[in-house]
Amino acid sequence: MPRFSIIIPCYNAVNTIKETLDSLQAQTFTDFEVICINDGSTDKTRNILEGYKDESDMSIILLNQENQGVSVARNNGLAAAQGEWIMFLDADDAYHPDCLRIANDAIEGN
């Protein structure tokens, strides 16, 4: 079981999703899985996600669904999550490289 499950709903995120995934690839704490939910994108978001999954050493789960909105996408990500802790990240955001290490240190300290 990974320490963290990072859930990323994606809809037409072709211009931003690579930077988002790069920020996870750069994490100093590596016990996590990434769950990307492609919410019926009509651009090349799905292709980018599939390519990143194939080329990355991260544990990436890719779910594809018809467009149902961000809430349904997050809930589907939650259903697939295996992590001890859940974190959310939007497809146009990025985590600082120490984000997961700091979160884990906070958990361990309490």
N, C-alpha and C positions, 0 to 999 in steps of 0.2 A: 504494500500500500504506500503510495507516495505521500509525502508530508502535505503537499499542496496540490489542489486542482485549480488551474487557472482557466476560467470560462470566458471565451471571446465570441460574442455574437457578431456575425459579419454580414453586411448587406452593401453591395456595390462599393467595396473598400479597396479597389485596385490601386488607388494612389497612396494608401496609408498602411495596408496590412503588413507589408514586408518590414517596415520600420518597427511596427508593433512586435512582430515575431523576432526581429533582430534584438530587441530589448530583452526578450526572454532568453534568447541564446546567450546573451552576455551576462546572465545572472551569476553571482559568485556563490550562491546556494543552488544546488542542482537537483534536489530531491523533489521534483514536481512533474506533473503531467499538464499538457495543454489540450484543452477541448475547444476546437473551433467549430462553430455552427454556422454553416453557409445558409443564410435565410433567403434562398431563392434569388441570389444575385443574378443580374442580367449582363454584367460586365465580365471581366476575366478573373474575378476574385477566386472562384473555385479552382482555376488553373494554378494560380499563385499558391493557394493553400496546398494543393496536391503536390506541386513541385517542392515546396518547403518541407512537407512531410517526408517525401522521398529522399531529400538531400540532407536533412538535419539529423543530428544524433539525439535530439529531444524526443521524448515520448509525446507524440501528437495524435490525438483522436480527431478525425474529421467527420462531422455529421452534416448531411445535406438534407434540406427540407424545402418544401414550397414556402413562399413568403407568407409568414404568419406574424411577423413583428418580433421586436426585441424581447418582450416578456416571454413569449412561447419559446424562443431560441434559448434564453437563459434557463428556463425550466427544463428543456430537453438536455441542456448541458449539465444541469444538476443531476438529472436522472442517470447520466453516463459517468458522473464523477466517482472516482475511487479514492480520492485524497482524504486525509484526515481533516484538513482545513480547506475551505473554499475561498477563492478570490476571484473577482471579476475584473476584466480589462476590456475596454472598448477597442474596436478595430482601428481607431484613429488616435489612440493614446500609447504611451510607452512607460515602462517601469524603469526607475533608476537601477543601475547594476547591482546595488546592494539591497534592493527592496525586500526580496524574500529572505535574505540573511537577517535583516533587521526585524522583520515580522517573526521569524523563527526565534531569534534571541528574546524578543518580547514575550512570546509564548513560553519559552523555557524559563524565563525569569519569574513567571507568575504561577 
